[in-house]
Amino acid sequence: MGHFRRRVLLNSMKLFDLVAVMFAFGLAAVVVSEQAAVSLTEFFAMRVKIQNFILFTILLLVWHQIFVLFGMYASRRLAGRWDETKDVLKATTLGTFVILFARALIRIDLVTPEFLVVFFAAAFGITSGGRLLMRSVLRNARLRGRNLRDMLIVGTNPRAVQFACKMRDNQFLGYRVIGFVDQQWAGLGEFSQSGFNLACDFDGLLTYLRSSVVDEVVVALPMRSLHSRASEVAAICEEQGILVRFISNLFDGKISRPQVEVMEGDSLISHHTVRLEGWPVVAKRAVDILVSATMSLLLLPVLVLTAILIKLTSPGPVFFVQKRLGLNKRHFGIYKFRTMVIDAEKRMKEIEHLNEVSGPVFKIKNDPRITPIGKFLRKTSIDELPQLFNVLKGDMSLVGPRPLPLRDYEGFSEDWQRRRFSVRPGVTCLWQIGGRSSISFEQWMELDLQYIDKWSLLLDFKILLKTIPAVLKGSGAA
């Protein structure tokens, strides 16, 4: 697609978004007016005040800037439909909150809860629908050989060939791999069997770019030659005005996912193994605070009664505070109701031979150190309730791998198990609803990693709901 056509398409998208928000605003206004028993004739006969016109113009400008902020007018050729739809959802949500904020700041009688619901649904539906339609039109055009971009790949290693195969197999993206650039090396023989052609070597790259149609250059060099060769390629392409892309999976991680971030002009490629990022993390923390605060208030009589019973049945403090490992192995004090005698930790070595679970964890079903009331508190998990305060403080989350004592961590023998510390520990997790103390240590660690790899807000809610019957049954509690 030529520069002029791209500009026309981009400006058409901007105009479409503004028309969409105006239509959504008008539709919501009509719905609200009907609920207020105002006829359409009376509604449209209302005079438009100059201040309202100015406010609406500001809304359109803010809406446009929000869409720019979320990159809605950048090239989306390589982005998936769901990724673009999620960005539209985020932009529309933020724009709706701006209207809600304006309603709180300036009295706007028109903006009611019903108005916001209709406005959001219409704005999101029209905007996302328009983009999906545009993607479908562009997809069909590319499959017919139009709107194609010629791509040159620097490097002939297996990763580069694999990337080229993806481009070839996904023709709807509109990329045509015209060749590879590399010097003589032992892997060229294997590369020649891939079916792709070697366009030139590094010394001939500048000449090739001068005489050939190249829309994009993708650098897929191994780490050892990345800095010197890649910087040369980038400099040549910059001089020629050609777009350069770098395959960010530099280290061929098995489970880590690369992410590009920009900090004050410097691009950083981050490799992370945890999906807990972005707005879902904010929502997770908000749920933690809301639920733990509400539960603390509702369960206050239970907390007070438990404290009294502990004081009456055994000497010592009400709470037991123990050092545990949290996010990235940070130390914090976990709060629990005391269920053992006050010198329980000192007596640990005397009864270590009675341990009933595998691995470094220490658990005994009929631990002689447990107080009379302690057995009941453990069976019902009431002893865990003070951890709601850990959640409020931010040391823990409602859902996450259970925090382990320092002693247990010292017994870890496999490094893959330590990945469980890459997220905030929780009050409950898959282990809690999957048998607790009745499952082996290896299974426990595998469940923790399964939670990390498959995390979502929906999974958290499912675990919280399943925790309730698991606690009531007392299954696996020790």
Long-range contacts (C-beta under 8 A, 24 or more apart in sequence): 1-147, 10-73, 13-72, 13-73, 13-131, 13-134, 14-64, 14-73, 16-127, 16-130, 17-63, 17-64, 17-67, 17-72, 17-127, 18-60, 18-63, 18-64, 20-122, 20-123, 20-126, 20-127, 20-130, 21-59, 21-60, 21-63, 21-95, 21-123, 21-127, 22-60, 23-122, 23-126, 24-118, 24-119, 24-120, 24-122, 24-123, 24-126, 25-56, 25-59, 25-119, 27-118, 27-119, 27-122, 28-114, 28-115, 28-116, 28-118, 28-119, 28-122, 29-110, 29-115, 31-114, 31-115, 31-118, 32-110, 32-112, 32-114, 32-115, 32-118, 35-114, 55-102, 55-106, 55-108, 59-98, 59-99, 59-102, 62-95, 62-98, 63-95, 63-98, 66-91, 66-94, 66-95, 66-98, 67-91, 70-94, 76-135, 77-149, 77-173, 77-174, 78-173, 81-132, 81-135, 84-128, 84-131, 84-135, 85-128, 85-131, 85-132, 88-124, 88-127, 88-128, 88-131, 89-124, 89-128, 90-279, 92-120, 92-123, 92-124, 92-127, 93-120, 95-123, 96-120, 96-123, 138-174, 139-172, 141-174, 142-171, 142-172, 142-173, 142-174, 143-171, 143-172, 147-174, 148-174, 148-175, 148-176, 149-174, 149-175, 149-176, 149-215, 149-216, 150-176, 150-178, 150-213, 150-214, 150-215, 150-216, 151-175, 151-176, 151-177, 151-178, 151-214, 151-215, 151-216, 151-217, 151-218, 152-177, 152-178, 152-179, 152-180, 152-181, 152-199, 152-208, 152-209, 152-214, 152-216, 152-217, 152-218, 153-177, 153-179, 153-180, 153-181, 153-217, 153-218, 153-220, 154-180, 154-181, 154-182, 154-205, 154-217, 154-218, 154-219, 154-220, 154-221, 154-229, 154-230, 154-233, 155-180, 155-181, 155-182, 155-219, 155-220, 155-221, 155-222, 156-180, 156-182, 156-185, 156-187, 156-188, 156-191, 156-198, 157-187, 157-220, 157-221, 157-222, 158-187, 158-190, 159-220, 159-247, 159-249, 159-252, 160-218, 160-220, 160-247, 161-191, 161-194, 161-196, 163-218, 163-220, 163-247, 164-194, 164-196, 165-194, 175-216, 178-212, 178-213, 178-214, 181-205, 181-208, 181-233, 202-229, 202-232, 202-233, 205-233, 205-236, 206-236, 209-236, 209-237, 209-240, 209-242, 210-240, 214-242, 215-242, 215-243, 216-242, 216-243, 216-244, 216-245, 217-242, 217-243, 217-244, 217-245, 218-244, 218-245, 218-246, 218-247, 219-244, 219-245, 219-246, 219-247, 220-247, 223-250, 223-251, 226-250, 255-453, 273-419, 273-422, 273-452, 274-422, 274-423, 274-452, 274-455, 275-452, 275-453, 275-455, 275-456, 276-423, 276-455, 280-456, 280-457, 283-457, 284-397, 284-457, 284-460, 285-394, 285-397, 287-398, 287-457, 287-460, 288-391, 288-392, 288-397, 288-398, 289-391, 289-392, 291-398, 292-388, 292-389, 292-391, 292-392, 292-398, 293-392, 295-388, 296-388, 296-389, 296-392, 299-385, 299-388, 302-382, 302-385, 303-385, 303-386, 306-337, 306-377, 306-382, 306-385, 307-337, 309-373, 310-337, 310-338, 310-371, 310-373, 313-371, 313-372, 313-373, 314-338, 314-341, 314-371, 314-372, 314-373, 314-374, 315-342, 316-341, 316-342, 317-342, 319-386, 322-405, 323-405, 323-406, 324-403, 324-404, 324-405, 324-406, 324-425, 325-403, 325-404, 325-405, 325-406, 325-409, 325-421, 325-425, 326-395, 326-396, 326-403, 326-421, 326-424, 326-425, 327-421, 327-422, 327-423, 327-424, 327-425, 328-421, 328-422, 329-409, 329-418, 329-421, 331-406, 332-390, 332-395, 332-403, 333-395, 334-387, 334-390, 334-395, 334-396, 334-403, 335-386, 335-387, 335-389, 335-390, 336-383, 336-384, 336-386, 336-387, 337-377, 337-382, 337-383, 337-385, 337-386, 338-371, 338-374, 338-383, 339-370, 339-371, 339-373, 339-374, 339-375, 339-377, 339-378, 339-383, 340-367, 340-369, 340-370, 340-371, 340-374, 341-369, 341-371, 344-369, 348-407, 357-437, 357-440, 357-441, 358-440, 358-441, 358-442, 359-411, 359-440, 359-441, 359-442, 359-444, 360-407, 360-408, 360-409, 360-410, 360-411, 360-412, 360-413, 360-441, 361-404, 361-408, 361-411, 361-441, 361-444, 362-407, 362-408, 363-437, 363-478, 364-478, 365-437, 365-478, 367-478, 378-477, 378-478, 379-474, 379-477, 380-471, 380-474, 381-471, 381-474, 381-477, 384-427, 387-427, 388-427, 390-427, 391-427, 394-424, 395-424, 395-425, 396-424, 396-425, 396-426, 396-427, 397-423, 397-424, 397-425, 397-426, 397-427, 398-426, 398-427, 398-428, 398-460, 398-464, 399-426, 399-427, 399-428, 399-429, 399-451, 399-459, 399-460, 399-463, 399-464, 400-424, 400-425, 400-426, 400-427, 400-429, 400-451, 401-425, 401-426, 401-429, 401-431, 401-448, 401-451, 401-452, 402-426, 402-429, 402-431, 402-432, 402-448, 414-445, 416-445, 416-449, 417-445, 419-449, 419-452, 420-445, 420-448, 420-449, 420-452, 422-452, 423-452, 423-455, 428-463, 428-464, 428-467, 429-463, 430-463, 432-463, 432-467, 432-470, 433-463, 433-466, 433-467, 433-470, 435-475, 435-476, 436-470, 436-475, 436-476, 436-477, 436-478, 437-476, 437-477, 437-478, 438-475, 438-476, 439-476
